[in-house]
Amino acid sequence: MQIRDAVNSDLSVVASLLEASDLPVDGVRENFSNFIVAENESGIAGVIGFEKFDSIALLRSAVVSPAHRGSGVGQRLVEELLNRAEKSGVEQVYLLTTTAERYFLRFGFARTTRAAVPDSVKASAEFQGACPDTATVMTRHTRDTAAVTATARH
């Protein structure tokens, strides 16, 4: 499985994968330069991306195809995305989830409130209605990526 930058020709496959998992596609096209995909000889097996707001990012669109769930693809995508976010100057990452709170705890994310989220992130499509108001809000600092990566593997 190769992890690589998403390219424009991946957009329709990525959108289909997101829609099949009931994840929003609002804002994906506009932020596609910050997306990565996991790909093997069969095609794209997973995707993840982020929207950047100066030193803050919103992790979004994390999905693995049903055939590849449980294989470690998601973990590799999350770890790579956090590393890339940190290298691009991101210090704090937020996310919204309706189903994967326990999963993201493994990577050092913790619950927070919508009120604690910076206004720039709240203005994103995800916060403006693409994700339901009932979604759990989580956050973490990127500087702890190496320690969390070691923990996620255990």
Backbone bond lengths (Angstrom), bond angles and torsions (degrees), N, CA, C in turn:
res aa  C-N    CA-C-N  psi(-1)  N-CA   C-N-CA  omega(-1)  CA-C   N-CA-C  phi
1 M - - - 1.448 - - 1.531 108.00 -
2 Q 1.310 115.48 125.34 1.459 121.63 179.83 1.530 109.20 -104.04
3 I 1.338 116.42 135.17 1.458 121.93 172.95 1.521 106.64 -101.00
4 R 1.323 116.63 127.29 1.466 120.05 -177.58 1.522 110.02 -145.83
5 D 1.334 115.73 165.03 1.456 121.23 173.70 1.521 109.62 -61.57
6 A 1.301 116.12 139.83 1.458 119.79 172.66 1.524 108.49 -71.96
7 V 1.318 116.15 144.55 1.465 121.87 176.86 1.522 108.07 -120.52
8 N 1.310 116.42 160.44 1.467 120.90 -174.97 1.516 113.53 -52.29
9 S 1.328 117.60 -34.87 1.467 119.51 -179.02 1.538 112.15 -69.46
10 D 1.339 117.70 -12.04 1.470 121.69 176.87 1.529 112.28 -83.15
11 L 1.316 117.62 -14.35 1.463 121.38 -169.15 1.524 113.51 -55.79
12 S 1.301 118.77 -44.55 1.468 119.08 -177.49 1.528 111.77 -68.11
13 V 1.316 117.85 -37.59 1.468 120.82 177.69 1.525 109.84 -66.97
14 V 1.324 116.70 -43.15 1.460 121.54 179.03 1.528 109.97 -61.85
15 A 1.320 117.22 -46.10 1.461 120.91 179.30 1.529 110.89 -60.05
16 S 1.312 117.48 -41.86 1.471 121.04 178.40 1.523 111.56 -63.74
17 L 1.324 116.78 -41.36 1.455 121.22 178.94 1.528 110.90 -63.95
18 L 1.328 116.58 -42.58 1.462 120.99 178.08 1.530 111.11 -64.41
19 E 1.326 116.69 -47.72 1.464 121.09 -178.92 1.528 111.48 -62.36
20 A 1.337 117.24 -37.97 1.464 120.94 179.57 1.530 111.58 -65.32
21 S 1.325 116.79 -22.75 1.467 121.42 178.74 1.527 112.03 -104.18
22 D 1.333 116.28 15.44 1.470 122.68 179.47 1.521 112.85 57.34
23 L 1.324 116.93 36.93 1.457 122.11 175.66 1.523 109.40 -104.52
24 P 1.327 117.22 146.41 1.466 120.19 -176.65 1.527 112.78 -69.90
25 V 1.321 115.22 147.56 1.467 120.98 175.18 1.529 111.08 -107.70
26 D 1.327 117.17 -5.63 1.466 120.78 177.99 1.529 109.63 -56.93
27 G 1.315 116.65 127.79 1.452 121.60 177.78 1.514 115.31 85.34
28 V 1.323 118.22 -7.36 1.468 120.19 -178.97 1.524 110.39 -64.50
29 R 1.318 117.51 -51.49 1.473 121.48 -178.03 1.526 111.15 -55.28
30 E 1.338 116.14 -43.52 1.469 120.67 -176.24 1.530 112.78 -69.05
31 N 1.317 117.83 -20.38 1.468 121.55 -177.25 1.518 112.97 -118.88
32 F 1.309 117.57 16.15 1.459 122.19 -172.27 1.533 112.99 -63.46
33 S 1.318 117.94 -20.06 1.473 119.76 178.17 1.531 111.33 -69.30
34 N 1.332 117.60 -13.51 1.465 121.85 177.52 1.527 111.68 -108.80
35 F 1.315 116.90 28.26 1.459 121.85 178.23 1.516 109.96 -111.28
36 I 1.329 115.37 149.15 1.456 121.64 173.06 1.520 108.00 -129.30
37 V 1.318 115.53 156.01 1.455 121.05 179.15 1.521 109.55 -128.28
38 A 1.318 114.77 154.27 1.458 122.42 170.00 1.521 105.68 -104.41
39 E 1.312 115.52 128.34 1.465 119.61 -174.36 1.516 110.30 -137.05
40 N 1.326 115.27 140.73 1.460 120.68 170.35 1.520 107.90 -127.63
41 E 1.310 116.47 -168.01 1.469 119.37 -176.80 1.526 113.16 -63.19
42 S 1.324 117.41 -20.42 1.462 121.59 179.25 1.519 113.27 -85.32
43 G 1.342 117.17 -13.52 1.453 120.20 -179.28 1.515 112.07 126.95
44 I 1.311 116.14 -161.18 1.458 122.01 -177.37 1.527 109.48 -77.39
45 A 1.335 115.39 124.43 1.461 122.07 -177.84 1.518 112.15 -103.30
46 G 1.334 117.21 -17.59 1.452 119.56 -178.87 1.513 110.75 -167.56
47 V 1.326 114.83 164.01 1.467 120.79 -178.14 1.521 109.22 -151.20
48 I 1.308 115.34 153.44 1.459 122.11 173.48 1.524 107.17 -157.87
49 G 1.314 116.31 152.07 1.459 119.49 179.34 1.507 111.48 -153.27
50 F 1.312 114.83 177.18 1.455 119.13 173.85 1.507 110.48 -146.84
51 E 1.325 114.10 152.97 1.460 122.33 171.68 1.510 105.86 -103.85
52 K 1.318 117.03 131.00 1.457 120.98 -176.49 1.519 111.06 -104.08
53 F 1.333 115.04 134.49 1.459 123.80 177.82 1.528 106.36 -129.49
54 D 1.329 117.41 82.90 1.468 123.20 -174.18 1.528 109.58 58.24
55 S 1.332 118.13 -114.24 1.468 120.51 -177.18 1.531 112.21 -95.65
56 I 1.323 116.41 13.99 1.462 122.24 -179.88 1.522 108.12 -122.24
57 A 1.332 115.92 145.97 1.463 119.49 177.67 1.517 110.00 -135.93
58 L 1.324 114.59 154.55 1.450 122.79 173.40 1.520 107.24 -111.87
59 L 1.332 116.92 111.26 1.460 121.31 175.39 1.516 107.28 -71.21
60 R 1.328 116.12 135.23 1.450 118.62 -177.39 1.518 111.66 -153.07
61 S 1.309 114.35 163.15 1.453 122.38 171.99 1.524 113.41 61.28
62 A 1.322 117.12 36.80 1.465 120.96 176.99 1.522 108.53 -82.60
63 V 1.320 115.73 114.75 1.460 120.09 179.69 1.523 109.85 -153.09
64 V 1.331 114.06 145.12 1.461 122.12 175.89 1.525 106.29 -124.58
65 S 1.311 116.79 138.85 1.464 120.00 179.76 1.524 109.73 -60.46
66 P 1.331 117.02 148.27 1.470 119.94 -178.64 1.534 113.14 -52.53
67 A 1.306 118.10 -36.54 1.467 121.32 -178.38 1.525 113.37 -67.34
68 H 1.340 117.41 -18.77 1.460 120.51 -176.64 1.524 113.84 -113.71
69 R 1.317 117.54 2.98 1.466 119.95 178.68 1.525 110.14 -66.34
70 G 1.318 115.02 141.16 1.459 120.38 -179.55 1.516 114.27 84.14
71 S 1.327 117.13 2.94 1.467 121.09 -177.00 1.526 113.60 -98.66
72 G 1.330 117.61 -2.15 1.459 120.62 -178.29 1.519 113.70 95.89
73 V 1.324 117.66 -4.29 1.464 121.30 -179.40 1.524 110.47 -62.04
74 G 1.314 117.21 -45.04 1.459 120.74 -179.77 1.516 111.73 -61.24
75 Q 1.311 116.70 -43.53 1.463 120.86 178.73 1.520 111.06 -60.13
76 R 1.309 116.40 -45.38 1.472 119.64 179.10 1.521 111.54 -62.44
77 L 1.332 116.91 -39.59 1.466 120.60 178.62 1.528 111.27 -64.57
78 V 1.328 117.18 -46.47 1.470 120.44 -179.29 1.526 110.19 -62.23
79 E 1.332 117.16 -46.82 1.468 120.72 -179.57 1.522 111.45 -60.48
80 E 1.319 116.65 -44.77 1.470 120.24 -179.71 1.523 110.83 -65.57
81 L 1.320 116.99 -41.40 1.458 119.66 179.76 1.529 111.22 -63.44
82 L 1.314 117.23 -43.59 1.469 120.15 178.94 1.520 111.20 -63.18
83 N 1.322 116.89 -39.87 1.472 120.11 176.53 1.522 111.15 -62.98
84 R 1.316 116.83 -44.68 1.468 120.60 179.89 1.526 111.41 -65.86
85 A 1.319 116.22 -39.82 1.466 119.63 178.38 1.523 110.06 -61.19
86 E 1.321 116.48 -46.04 1.467 120.12 179.95 1.524 110.76 -61.56
87 K 1.329 117.61 -44.59 1.471 121.35 179.43 1.523 112.16 -62.92
88 S 1.330 117.14 -25.39 1.465 120.33 179.82 1.530 112.13 -89.45
89 G 1.335 117.11 6.05 1.451 120.71 176.47 1.513 115.63 97.66
90 V 1.317 117.33 5.61 1.457 120.83 178.42 1.528 109.06 -76.27
91 E 1.329 115.33 131.71 1.462 121.01 179.00 1.522 112.88 -108.12
92 Q 1.339 116.60 -27.04 1.459 121.50 -176.73 1.525 108.40 -134.25
93 V 1.336 116.38 134.17 1.457 121.67 179.67 1.527 108.92 -120.88
94 Y 1.316 115.70 134.69 1.463 122.83 176.13 1.525 108.14 -115.16
95 L 1.330 116.43 159.81 1.461 121.30 172.15 1.516 109.25 -154.06
96 L 1.311 114.25 159.52 1.464 122.93 173.02 1.521 107.33 -118.57
97 T 1.320 117.14 136.97 1.453 119.94 177.23 1.517 110.87 -146.38
98 T 1.311 115.40 144.87 1.466 120.42 174.90 1.525 110.36 -107.30
99 T 1.339 117.34 -14.67 1.466 119.69 -174.14 1.527 115.23 -135.28
100 A 1.320 119.24 -11.87 1.469 119.75 -168.94 1.529 114.66 -119.00
101 E 1.319 117.41 27.02 1.463 119.19 -179.48 1.528 111.40 -57.16
102 R 1.302 117.95 -49.23 1.469 120.69 -179.36 1.520 111.69 -60.49
103 Y 1.293 116.80 -37.78 1.469 120.54 179.55 1.530 110.75 -62.00
104 F 1.319 117.90 -47.14 1.463 121.08 -176.24 1.530 113.13 -73.60
105 L 1.324 118.00 -19.30 1.461 119.97 173.46 1.527 110.66 -58.98
106 R 1.320 117.10 -33.36 1.478 122.13 179.68 1.515 112.49 -61.11
107 F 1.308 117.18 -23.11 1.461 121.79 -177.38 1.529 112.34 -101.19
108 G 1.314 116.53 12.06 1.451 120.41 177.09 1.514 115.08 89.71
109 F 1.318 118.02 6.41 1.460 120.41 175.66 1.524 109.12 -74.97
110 A 1.311 116.02 147.15 1.460 122.23 177.54 1.520 108.59 -132.72
111 R 1.316 115.38 151.99 1.471 120.22 177.37 1.511 110.37 -62.89
112 T 1.313 115.15 145.71 1.451 121.65 172.10 1.521 107.16 -143.65
113 T 1.301 116.66 -177.01 1.467 120.64 -179.61 1.522 110.26 -106.01
114 R 1.295 116.27 157.95 1.463 120.37 175.28 1.525 110.97 -60.98
115 A 1.321 116.37 -33.66 1.463 120.23 -179.79 1.528 111.72 -64.05
116 A 1.320 117.81 -26.97 1.465 121.76 -178.57 1.529 113.10 -82.26
117 V 1.312 117.34 -10.09 1.466 122.08 -177.81 1.530 109.29 -79.13
118 P 1.333 117.52 133.37 1.470 120.14 178.07 1.530 111.60 -58.68
119 D 1.328 115.45 148.04 1.464 121.34 -178.14 1.525 112.90 -56.75
120 S 1.331 117.50 -35.98 1.468 120.05 -179.41 1.522 111.29 -60.78
121 V 1.317 117.33 -39.21 1.467 121.70 178.70 1.522 110.21 -73.40
122 K 1.318 116.92 -38.82 1.470 120.57 178.38 1.523 111.83 -62.20
123 A 1.335 117.92 -22.58 1.465 121.56 179.89 1.525 112.18 -80.36
124 S 1.337 118.61 -7.05 1.466 121.99 -178.85 1.527 110.91 -68.65
125 A 1.316 115.81 159.91 1.470 121.16 178.52 1.524 111.17 -58.87
126 E 1.330 117.43 -36.64 1.464 121.34 179.93 1.528 110.84 -58.58
127 F 1.331 116.50 -46.64 1.460 121.07 -178.32 1.524 112.16 -79.50
128 Q 1.317 117.43 -21.70 1.466 120.38 -176.91 1.520 112.78 -90.20
129 G 1.314 117.91 13.91 1.450 118.75 173.50 1.511 115.81 135.13
130 A 1.326 118.21 -14.82 1.462 119.05 179.41 1.527 110.42 -66.22
131 C 1.321 116.64 -34.39 1.468 122.08 174.31 1.529 107.73 -107.87
132 P 1.320 118.01 144.69 1.463 119.73 -177.84 1.533 111.73 -68.65
133 D 1.314 115.39 155.88 1.464 121.39 178.01 1.521 112.32 -61.16
134 T 1.320 116.92 -20.11 1.459 121.07 -179.45 1.529 113.04 -82.43
135 A 1.333 117.63 -5.38 1.469 120.84 -179.60 1.526 110.41 -63.21
136 T 1.317 115.44 144.23 1.460 121.99 176.73 1.517 108.63 -76.08
137 V 1.330 116.64 135.11 1.464 122.27 176.71 1.528 107.49 -100.24
138 M 1.323 115.88 131.48 1.461 120.98 -179.82 1.522 109.74 -131.58
139 T 1.331 116.07 159.11 1.457 120.85 179.95 1.520 110.81 -151.01
140 R 1.327 115.20 160.88 1.465 122.33 173.26 1.520 109.50 -163.39
141 H 1.324 115.71 159.07 1.464 122.19 174.80 1.519 108.52 -88.45
142 T 1.322 118.19 144.95 1.466 120.57 -179.61 1.512 112.40 -77.64
143 R 1.304 119.55 -24.66 1.464 121.24 -173.88 1.521 112.96 -61.74
144 D 1.325 117.79 -16.13 1.457 121.37 -179.13 1.532 112.57 -95.02
145 T 1.321 117.59 15.54 1.466 121.40 -173.26 1.519 112.42 -57.09
146 A 1.335 119.17 -47.12 1.472 120.61 -176.28 1.519 111.49 -62.05
147 A 1.318 117.33 -44.88 1.470 120.26 -179.37 1.524 110.90 -65.78
148 V 1.309 117.30 -40.20 1.454 120.98 -178.88 1.518 110.76 -69.85
149 T 1.332 117.23 -37.51 1.461 120.76 178.27 1.524 110.27 -58.43
150 A 1.323 116.73 -43.22 1.461 120.40 178.91 1.527 110.73 -63.56
151 T 1.332 117.20 -39.30 1.462 122.36 179.68 1.527 110.93 -68.00
152 A 1.321 117.80 -40.43 1.466 121.84 -177.12 1.521 111.58 -63.32
153 R 1.297 117.10 -26.39 1.468 120.61 -177.96 1.522 112.54 -79.52
154 H 1.325 117.41 -9.64 1.466 119.61 -177.06 1.493 112.33 -102.65
